[in-house]
Amino acid sequence: MSTHEFPAFVYSLPEADLPYAGLKGWLMTGSDGQVLYCESDAEVVIPEHRHGEQWGCVIKGRMELTVLDRTHIYARGDLFHIPSGAKHRVHIFPGFRGVEHSENANQYIVKNRR
């Protein structure tokens, strides 16, 4: 069972189509980028990849972020930054809640509602 940390209006946003089991997210998209509210009650490993600039904050729990071969653990209240085009990977631990802002308005796609 999930213990939600976001206000109810976040869960009414479009759900992101995230390809990692156990990771859920909700999107706010504008012409200047996207904000992803994400949560996981499972361990999630996101393999190395690249994309546009991203900035975020850990709301609850922790994650391990490796950017350009430098690894840091981020916990509640910590801010993180991923430069545009930087190779990085993420290890999310159970109980994670976070918010990230991507410079790309098409960083994530909306999950099909059936």
The 8 nearest C-alpha neighbors of each residue, nearest first, counted from 0:
[[1, 2, 40, 3, 39, 94, 41, 21],
 [2, 0, 3, 40, 39, 94, 38, 4],
 [3, 1, 4, 0, 94, 40, 5, 38],
 [4, 2, 5, 1, 6, 38, 96, 7],
 [3, 5, 2, 6, 96, 59, 58, 38],
 [6, 4, 3, 9, 7, 10, 8, 36],
 [5, 7, 8, 9, 4, 10, 3, 11],
 [6, 8, 9, 10, 5, 11, 3, 4],
 [7, 9, 11, 10, 6, 12, 5, 25],
 [10, 8, 11, 12, 7, 6, 5, 25],
 [11, 9, 8, 12, 7, 25, 6, 5],
 [10, 12, 8, 9, 13, 7, 25, 14],
 [13, 11, 9, 10, 25, 26, 14, 27],
 [14, 12, 25, 26, 109, 15, 11, 110],
 [13, 15, 25, 110, 109, 24, 26, 12],
 [16, 14, 109, 110, 24, 25, 17, 108],
 [15, 17, 110, 109, 108, 18, 14, 107],
 [16, 18, 19, 15, 23, 22, 24, 107],
 [19, 17, 16, 20, 22, 21, 23, 45],
 [20, 18, 17, 22, 21, 43, 45, 44],
 [21, 19, 22, 18, 43, 17, 41, 23],
 [20, 22, 41, 39, 19, 23, 40, 43],
 [23, 21, 39, 20, 19, 38, 24, 17],
 [24, 22, 38, 37, 39, 21, 17, 15],
 [23, 25, 37, 15, 36, 14, 35, 38],
 [26, 24, 14, 36, 15, 13, 35, 12],
 [27, 25, 35, 13, 34, 15, 12, 28],
 [26, 28, 34, 33, 35, 12, 29, 25],
 [29, 27, 33, 26, 104, 32, 34, 30],
 [30, 28, 31, 32, 33, 104, 27, 34],
 [29, 31, 32, 104, 28, 33, 103, 105],
 [32, 30, 29, 104, 102, 103, 33, 28],
 [33, 31, 104, 102, 103, 101, 29, 30],
 [34, 32, 28, 104, 101, 100, 27, 29],
 [33, 35, 100, 27, 99, 26, 101, 28],
 [36, 34, 26, 99, 25, 98, 37, 24],
 [37, 35, 98, 25, 24, 97, 26, 34],
 [38, 36, 24, 97, 23, 96, 35, 98],
 [39, 37, 96, 95, 23, 22, 24, 97],
 [40, 38, 22, 95, 41, 21, 94, 93],
 [39, 41, 93, 94, 95, 1, 21, 38],
 [42, 40, 93, 39, 21, 43, 92, 94],
 [41, 43, 92, 93, 91, 44, 40, 39],
 [44, 42, 91, 90, 41, 45, 92, 21],
 [43, 45, 90, 89, 91, 46, 42, 88],
 [44, 46, 89, 88, 90, 43, 47, 19],
 [47, 45, 88, 44, 48, 89, 87, 90],
 [46, 48, 88, 87, 86, 45, 49, 89],
 [47, 49, 86, 87, 46, 88, 50, 85],
 [50, 48, 86, 84, 85, 87, 51, 47],
 [51, 49, 84, 83, 52, 48, 85, 106],
 [50, 52, 83, 84, 102, 103, 53, 101],
 [51, 53, 83, 82, 102, 81, 101, 50],
 [54, 52, 101, 81, 100, 80, 102, 51],
 [55, 53, 80, 100, 99, 79, 81, 101],
 [56, 54, 99, 79, 98, 78, 100, 80],
 [55, 57, 78, 98, 77, 97, 58, 79],
 [56, 58, 97, 75, 76, 77, 59, 74],
 [57, 59, 97, 75, 96, 76, 56, 60],
 [60, 58, 75, 96, 95, 57, 61, 74],
 [61, 59, 95, 94, 74, 75, 96, 92],
 [62, 60, 74, 73, 95, 92, 59, 91],
 [61, 63, 91, 73, 90, 72, 92, 64],
 [62, 64, 72, 90, 71, 89, 73, 91],
 [65, 63, 89, 71, 70, 88, 62, 66],
 [64, 66, 70, 69, 87, 88, 68, 89],
 [67, 65, 87, 69, 68, 86, 64, 70],
 [66, 68, 86, 69, 87, 85, 65, 70],
 [67, 69, 66, 65, 70, 87, 86, 88],
 [70, 68, 65, 66, 67, 71, 64, 87],
 [71, 69, 65, 64, 68, 66, 63, 72],
 [70, 72, 64, 63, 73, 65, 69, 62],
 [71, 73, 63, 62, 64, 74, 61, 70],
 [72, 74, 62, 61, 77, 63, 71, 57],
 [75, 73, 61, 77, 60, 57, 76, 62],
 [76, 74, 59, 57, 58, 77, 60, 61],
 [75, 77, 57, 58, 74, 56, 78, 59],
 [78, 76, 74, 57, 75, 73, 56, 79],
 [79, 77, 56, 55, 76, 57, 80, 54],
 [78, 80, 55, 54, 56, 77, 81, 73],
 [79, 81, 54, 53, 82, 55, 78, 52],
 [80, 82, 53, 52, 54, 83, 85, 79],
 [83, 81, 52, 85, 84, 80, 53, 51],
 [82, 84, 52, 51, 85, 50, 81, 53],
 [83, 85, 49, 50, 51, 82, 86, 52],
 [86, 84, 82, 83, 49, 87, 67, 81],
 [87, 85, 49, 48, 67, 66, 47, 84],
 [88, 86, 66, 47, 65, 48, 67, 85],
 [89, 87, 47, 46, 65, 45, 64, 48],
 [88, 90, 64, 45, 63, 44, 91, 65],
 [89, 91, 44, 63, 62, 43, 45, 64],
 [92, 90, 62, 43, 42, 44, 89, 63],
 [91, 93, 42, 62, 61, 95, 94, 41],
 [94, 92, 41, 40, 42, 95, 39, 91],
 [93, 95, 40, 60, 39, 92, 96, 59],
 [94, 96, 60, 39, 59, 38, 93, 61],
 [97, 95, 38, 59, 58, 37, 57, 60],
 [98, 96, 57, 58, 37, 56, 36, 38],
 [97, 99, 36, 55, 56, 35, 37, 57],
 [98, 100, 55, 35, 54, 34, 56, 101],
 [99, 101, 34, 54, 53, 33, 55, 35],
 [102, 100, 53, 33, 103, 32, 52, 34],
 [101, 103, 32, 52, 51, 53, 31, 104],
 [104, 102, 32, 106, 105, 101, 51, 33],
 [103, 105, 32, 33, 106, 30, 31, 28],
 [104, 106, 103, 107, 108, 33, 32, 28],
 [107, 105, 103, 104, 101, 108, 33, 50],
 [108, 106, 105, 15, 109, 16, 17, 104],
 [107, 109, 16, 15, 110, 105, 106, 17],
 [110, 108, 15, 16, 14, 13, 111, 107],
 [111, 109, 16, 15, 14, 112, 108, 13],
 [112, 110, 113, 109, 16, 14, 15, 108],
 [111, 113, 110, 109, 14, 13, 16, 15],
 [112, 111, 110, 109, 14, 13, 16, 15]]
